[in-house]
């Protein structure tokens, strides 16, 4: 069985579109304060822009996505 963890930092762009930064294999425990600090840093850098404005204009939430894969059959080679 394989477990993969991804931290999704979700934002709204200046146009109101959903945007996300996904980080694979984060530490096991990410606190709300750590997630907020990371999101504030991304938002405040002011370098992620397109013609419509900021791509990460407003923080929405952070989610820890845990995906577990269990192989049920494997063909012989």
ZAVEX-798801 format. One record per residue: residue number from 1; residue in one letter; z, y, x of N, C-alpha, C in turn. Coordinates in Angstrom, 3 decimals. Atoms other than C-alpha are relative to their C-alpha. Example, Ala and Ser with C-alpha at 12.3 -4.5 7.8 and 13.67 -1.06 7.14 Angstrom:
// ZAVEX-798801
R   badren   tiba       n.pz       n.py       n.px      ca.pz      ca.py      ca.px       c.pz       c.py       c.px
R        1      A      0.000     -1.190      0.890      7.800     -4.500     12.300      0.000      1.200      0.900
R        2      S     -0.060     -1.190     -0.820      7.140     -1.060     13.670      0.730      1.090     -0.770
END
This chain:
// ZAVEX-798801
R   badren   tiba       n.pz       n.py       n.px      ca.pz      ca.py      ca.px       c.pz       c.py       c.px
R        1      X      0.000     -1.169      0.841      0.000      0.000      0.000      0.000      1.233      0.887
R        2      X      0.111     -1.239     -0.775     -0.933      3.422      1.313      0.406      1.183     -0.880
R        3      X     -0.405     -1.208      0.713      0.690      6.689      0.266     -0.445      1.206      0.795
R        4      X      0.491     -1.228     -0.615     -0.937     10.035      0.997      0.621      1.176     -0.746
R        5      X     -0.631     -1.182      0.587      0.869     13.320      0.411     -0.854      1.229      0.324
R        6      X      0.743     -1.241     -0.166     -0.883     16.658     -0.096      0.798      1.127     -0.656
R        7      X     -0.647     -1.178      0.561      0.720     20.055     -0.598     -1.106      0.938     -0.475
R        8      X      1.002     -0.903      0.582     -1.411     22.172     -2.955      0.658      1.340     -0.278
R        9      X     -0.467     -1.369      0.224     -0.816     25.922     -2.832     -1.030      0.660     -0.910
R       10      X      0.933     -0.482      1.018     -2.393     27.374     -5.985      0.115      1.508     -0.192
R       11      X      0.103     -1.454      0.092     -3.546     30.974     -6.340     -0.985      0.384     -1.099
R       12      X      1.045     -0.620      0.819     -5.585     33.254     -8.583     -0.714      1.018      0.889
R       13      X      0.772     -0.985     -0.751     -8.396     35.283     -7.057      0.038      1.337     -0.731
R       14      X      0.070     -1.315      0.632     -8.998     38.961     -7.797     -0.795     -0.064     -1.302
R       15      X      0.797      0.175      1.218    -11.493     37.751    -10.423      0.714     -0.858     -1.044
R       16      X     -0.733      0.854      0.935     -8.864     35.532    -12.060     -0.370     -1.463      0.077
R       17      X      0.395      1.402     -0.164    -10.406     32.282    -10.801      1.094     -0.767      0.740
R       18      X     -0.958      0.868     -0.687     -8.232     29.358     -9.690     -0.495     -0.311      1.411
R       19      X      0.287      0.325     -1.398     -8.125     28.845     -5.919      1.163     -0.816      0.534
R       20      X     -1.073      0.823     -0.563     -6.155     26.332     -3.854     -0.213     -0.202      1.492
R       21      X     -0.019      0.418     -1.405     -5.239     25.633     -0.262      0.735     -1.331     -0.011
R       22      X     -0.594      1.340     -0.005     -4.550     21.917      0.262      0.303     -0.408      1.442
R       23      X     -0.463      0.388     -1.330     -2.546     20.712      3.256      0.383     -1.480     -0.025
R       24      X     -0.269      1.437     -0.057     -2.596     16.998      4.078      1.200     -0.307      0.885
R       25      X     -1.133      0.522     -0.769      0.467     15.154      5.362      1.062      1.056      0.322
R       26      X     -1.081     -0.952     -0.267      3.097     17.886      4.948      1.296     -0.743      0.268
R       27      X     -1.303      0.637     -0.192      6.703     17.205      5.868      0.466     -0.539     -1.354
R       28      X     -0.424      0.683      1.225      8.494     15.002      3.327      0.619      0.936     -1.026
R       29      X     -0.673     -0.915      0.914     10.599     17.761      1.810     -0.471      1.427      0.253
R       30      X      0.410     -1.401     -0.087      9.096     21.188      1.155      0.768      0.739     -1.088
R       31      X     -0.806     -0.737      0.970     11.464     23.644     -0.500     -0.843      1.079     -0.673
R       32      X      0.662     -1.101      0.696     10.463     26.329     -2.982     -0.115      1.223      0.909
R       33      X      0.029     -1.146     -0.917     11.368     28.958     -0.372     -1.066     -0.167      1.077
R       34      X      1.022      0.251     -1.016      9.141     27.324      2.258     -1.399      0.173     -0.588
R       35      X      1.309     -0.125      0.650      6.227     27.099     -0.174     -0.310      1.463     -0.282
R       36      X      0.199     -1.429      0.303      6.694     30.725     -1.273     -0.320      0.783      1.272
R       37      X      0.245     -0.689     -1.266      6.842     31.911      2.354     -1.425     -0.259      0.486
R       38      X      1.363      0.340     -0.421      3.604     30.060      3.181     -1.029      0.702     -0.879
R       39      X      0.947     -0.636      0.920      1.862     31.397      0.085     -0.036      1.514      0.201
R       40      X     -0.047     -1.444     -0.266      3.029     34.953      0.770     -0.777      0.340      1.267
R       41      X      0.707     -0.239     -1.265      1.681     34.698      4.329     -1.515     -0.069     -0.208
R       42      X      1.443      0.128      0.262     -1.735     33.509      3.088     -0.489      1.206     -0.794
R       43      X      0.392     -1.120      0.864     -1.885     36.183      0.384      0.009      1.326      0.762
R       44      X     -0.191     -1.293     -0.664     -0.680     38.986      2.640     -0.869      0.212      1.240
R       45      X      0.841     -0.180     -1.189     -3.052     38.327      5.569     -1.178      0.910     -0.268
R       46      X      1.078     -0.901      0.397     -5.757     40.160      3.646     -1.307     -0.290      0.744
R       47      X      1.255      0.343     -0.691     -8.526     38.279      5.497     -0.880     -0.927     -0.830
R       48      X      0.769      0.916      0.836     -9.658     35.927      2.720     -0.595      0.779     -1.166
R       49      X      0.657     -0.849      0.992    -12.124     38.064      0.768     -1.447     -0.421     -0.162
R       50      X      1.433      0.068      0.196    -15.548     37.927     -0.753     -0.416      1.303     -0.675
R       51      X      0.478     -1.249      0.601    -17.658     40.567     -2.528      0.820      0.431     -1.210
R       52      X     -0.780     -0.309      1.207    -15.409     40.356     -5.613      1.439      0.413      0.319
R       53      X     -1.362     -0.374     -0.365    -12.165     40.937     -3.684      0.765     -1.145      0.621
R       54      X     -0.867      1.016     -0.612     -9.217     38.836     -2.551     -0.204     -1.368     -0.635
R       55      X      0.119      1.373      0.503     -9.716     35.081     -2.843      1.364     -0.555     -0.396
R       56      X     -1.361      0.466      0.273     -5.933     34.508     -2.840      0.862      1.212     -0.361
R       57      X     -0.630     -1.257      0.378     -4.767     37.609     -4.692      1.407     -0.172     -0.557
R       58      X     -1.305      0.197      0.634     -1.807     36.138     -6.591      0.431     -1.458      0.114
R       59      X     -0.558      1.357     -0.070      0.430     33.129     -6.022      0.247     -0.509     -1.416
R       60      X     -0.243      0.622      1.307      0.631     30.707     -8.974      1.124     -1.024      0.116
R       61      X     -1.023      1.022     -0.205      2.565     27.621     -7.840     -0.371     -0.875      1.186
R       62      X      0.241      0.987     -1.061      2.877     24.895     -5.216      0.354     -1.364     -0.568
R       63      X     -0.205      1.355      0.508      2.609     21.191     -5.978     -0.096     -1.003      1.139
R       64      X      0.090      1.121     -0.936      3.313     18.097     -3.916     -0.715     -1.122     -0.745
R       65      X      0.792      1.067      0.606      0.632     15.562     -4.797      0.220     -1.258      0.828
R       66      X     -0.248      1.265     -0.677      1.540     11.979     -3.943     -0.942     -1.028     -0.604
R       67      X      0.992      0.989      0.445     -1.274      9.426     -4.152      0.304     -1.327      0.670
R       68      X     -0.260      1.337     -0.520     -0.486      5.759     -3.769     -1.182     -0.895     -0.338
R       69      X      1.134      0.897      0.190     -3.334      3.299     -3.291      0.451     -1.418      0.323
R       70      X     -0.350      1.395     -0.184     -2.783     -0.408     -3.724     -1.268     -0.840     -0.157
R       71      X      1.186      0.841      0.049     -5.589     -2.790     -2.900      0.294     -1.236     -0.846
R       72      X     -0.185      1.163      0.859     -5.997     -5.471     -5.549     -0.983     -1.121      0.315
R       73      X      0.979      1.020     -0.395     -9.022     -7.290     -4.117     -0.772      0.500      1.203
R       74      X      0.820     -0.342     -1.147    -10.919     -7.346     -0.840     -0.956     -1.154      0.257
R       75      X      1.019      1.019     -0.257    -14.182     -9.224     -0.352      0.031     -0.389      1.471
R       76      X      0.053      0.464     -1.402    -14.450    -11.330      2.769     -1.300      0.437      0.628
R       77      X      1.188     -0.487     -0.709    -16.877    -10.021      5.361     -0.864     -1.127      0.472
END
